[in-house]
Amino acid sequence: MQARPSSPEAGSSLFSSPAGRKVWAVLIHLVIVLAAWFACQGGIVIDSVKLPFTTRFVSLGWWSVPLTMVWLWAVTRALAATNRLPGLTLGLMGLICATLFLVMKMQPQPAAAWAAAAAGALAAVGAFGFLVTLRGHILLPDIVSTALGFAVAVVTVGGALKNTAFLILLLPVLVLGAPIVDATYAMMQGGGLTITRRRERLHEVLLRRGLSPLQVTLLYLVMDACLCVLALLLVRIIVWHFAIKIVIITAFGVVGFVFFLSLIKLLMRAERTEEAPERVQLMDVTITPMTMQETVARIEEFIRSRQPHIVVTSDASAIMKAQEDEELHRIINTADLVTPDGIGVIWGARLLDLPIYERVPGVDLVAELCRVAAQRGYRVFLLGAAPGVAARAAINLQARYPGLTVVGTHHGYFSADEEPRLVEMIRAAQPDILFVAFGIPKQEKWIRRHIEALAVPVCIGVGGSFDVYSGRLKRAPLWVQRIGLEWLYRALIEPKRFIRLLILPKFMWMTLRHWLTRKITRGDIVRQD
């Protein structure tokens, strides 16, 4: 499904021309301004504010009406402009109004009881409408989205906590975070938001960069939900010191920015171009930017050459270990092929704009190579894991891929004295592919040490893959794999793996520091298009 712009002139030729669309835009703005004026005349204004750190209220005087009108217009336009994706406007309205309803229940204001009732009703309408429009891929008419935006704007005025200067505007700004970010991006393109000139908004950029309409809708809803949670938290701690609130907001903002930037980068489409390099450097560690299909094709070339080659499946932990282990760093950077194994590598590469297109996990590479080996007659050897695991994995792989030739298996619990005999056994078996499952960095160092004596065309370190194919460990459901959370699933079923995950925060910090340095150096920290 492709998102389409909301069309005010649908079914009518009056506004079909560019000039007609400009007239329609002007009319919409005039209607909003007129409605805002009537609302102010009806008493929907913020007429006074409490001075920070005092108990004194200051009247806004004649400024109250124009300021409220500007606020009503801005909120209406920001929310109505999100009506270019099915379900987005109504979903945001439901979240915003539900949050304001809870705020007004937590801090009752007798004079604004109507606002609480209106917020509850709009929240229910938004939740129901979101499900209907999303499922039916329906866009609202412009006049409807504008009316809903204005209703939300009115509720934000009534829902502001007028007894605290700190939250009187912060609460509405937080709950309207997603629409405001969307509108702010358009203004950052230069020239501001004019009545007749439309500028590309953030959600349109995300669609152009490869996110699906559903992904963008859910991304905005998650973003706004997080900001709504922060708004509720601030109301809950309303009596806390001002400085503590600032610290909480700052920390939340930094973490939120990193999270959503990371999520957007991961979701963006990455397509291979003819100019793509053979290798890229992620924190001075080599990665081969290939798809699974290209990786298998390259490995087949290695097999046909009959010369020894080392293939490394590199995840975030391998990259971090290579920062401190000079031998591992040298092995990875001189390997014949280094696959991007792990969502952390993809995240880091996307954040740094490196042309890495997809994950090539070692566990999937084993299966794909065994499938090709069964078709081409390649011979494989499985080395590693606990006693009996490799043998069981071989049986299961042969059952899955009839015709697969496994010329030998051996566990990974052998002494240094047994190594010469083991190396000779593998050499005598003459496999085309040797899978080594010792874990990083032991498997890479073992392969490098014996690569010439083994005389195997392709040696690959595959970590814990044998545990999966032997049935000893259950792999994550497919949907978990697709969203990049297989590492978390593995840690949940193997709690001891959580210790290994402690390296991820350091990896993320180093990547973010590198990204920020590049942005500051290039001078493009603001604009991300």
C-alpha positions, 0 to 999 in steps of 0.5 A: 500500500502506498500512502496518498495525499489527502485530497480536499477536492476529491470528486470536485473540479473546483479545487483540482488545479494548483490555484484551486488547491491554494484557495482551498488551503487559504480557506482552511486557514481562515476557518481555523482562525475564525473558529479560534476567535469564537473559542476565545470569545467563549472563554477558552483562553489561558488568561493567566500564568503562575510565575516560576518559583512563586505563588503569584499569578500574572494576567496575560491581559489582552495578549491572552486572546492572540496567544491562544488563537495562535496556539489553537491554529498551530495545534490544529494544523500540526495534527491535521497535517498528519492525515496523509497516512491511514490511522495516524491522525486518529491514533495520535488524537486517541493518545493525546486525549487519553493522556490529557484525560488522565492528567486532568483526573490526576490534577482536577481543575473544577473550572475545566471539567468540560475539558476532561469530558471532551478529552475522554470522548475524543480519546474513545473516538480516536481509538475506534477510528484508528482501528477502522481507518488503519484496517480499511486504509482510509484517509479522512477528508481534510475538513474532518481532520482539521475539525478533529485537530481543532477539537484536540487543540481546544482540549489542550488549552483546557487541560493545561495545568494553570496552577504551575508555570512549568507545566502550563505549556510543557504538557501540551507540547509533550503530548503533541510531540509527534505532530510538532516534530513532523511540522518542525521538520518542514520548517527546518527546510527553510522559509517556515510554514506558509499558507500556500507552499507545502514543504515535505514533512518528516513522515513523507521523508521516511516514506521516501526513504523506504519505510512502509506507511504502517511502519511510519504510523506505528513509529509516530504512535510509539514516539507520541506514547513515550512522550505521553508517558513522560507527561504523566510522570511529570504530573505525578512528580509535580511537587518535586524540585524544578531541577530534578524535572529538568534532569528527567526531561533531558535524560528522557530526551537523549535516550528517546532521540537515540532510540528513534534515530536508531529505529528509523535507521534500521527500518530505512531501505538499503539498496546495493549500488554499483559504486558500493565498496567491496569492504567497509570499516566499522570502528576500524574493523572490516565488514564485507557489505554483501547480501546472503545470496552474494555471500553464498556466491562468493563462498562458492568461488572460494570452494572452486579455487581450492585455496584455503579461505577464512570467513568470519561472522562478525557481530557487535561483540566481535567488533568490540573484542577486536578493539582490545584483542590485537590478534583478533583484530588482525584476523578479521581485517585480513579474512577473506570474507566478514559477514555482518552477523547481528542487528548491532552491526546493522544498526551501527552501519546504518547510523554511520551511513555505511552501505551494509544491506542486510544481516548475514547471521552465522546460523542462517549461513550454515543452513544456506550453505548446507542447502547449496552443498546438498545441491552441488555435492560439496562436503562439510565437516562440523567441529565444535560444541559439547560432545554429541551436539555436532553429530546430532546437528549433522543428522538434523541437517542431513534430514533437512537437506537430503543429499548433504554429505557430512564427512565428519563431526567432532566436539570442541572439548579437546586438549592441545595434545589432541589438536595435531590428530584432529587437524589431520583427521579433518584434512584427510576427510577433505571437506569443502566447508569446515564449520567451527563452533568454538565462539568468538574469538577462540574459533577465529584464532584456531582457524587462523592457526591451522588454516594451512595445515587443514587445506580446507577451501572454506573455514567459517566460525559459526558460534552457537549454531550447532546448538540450534540445529541439534535441537538443544536450543530453540531458535526465536520465532520468525517475527522475533528474528525479523524485528532484530530481537533474536539476541534478546530471545537467546538471552532469555532462554540462556540467562548466562548470555546476559553477561555477554550483552553488557558489551552492547552499551559500550558498542552503542556509545562508541558508535554514537560518539563516532556519528556525532563527531562526523555530524559536527565535522560536516556541519549537518547535525540538524538536517537529516535528509 
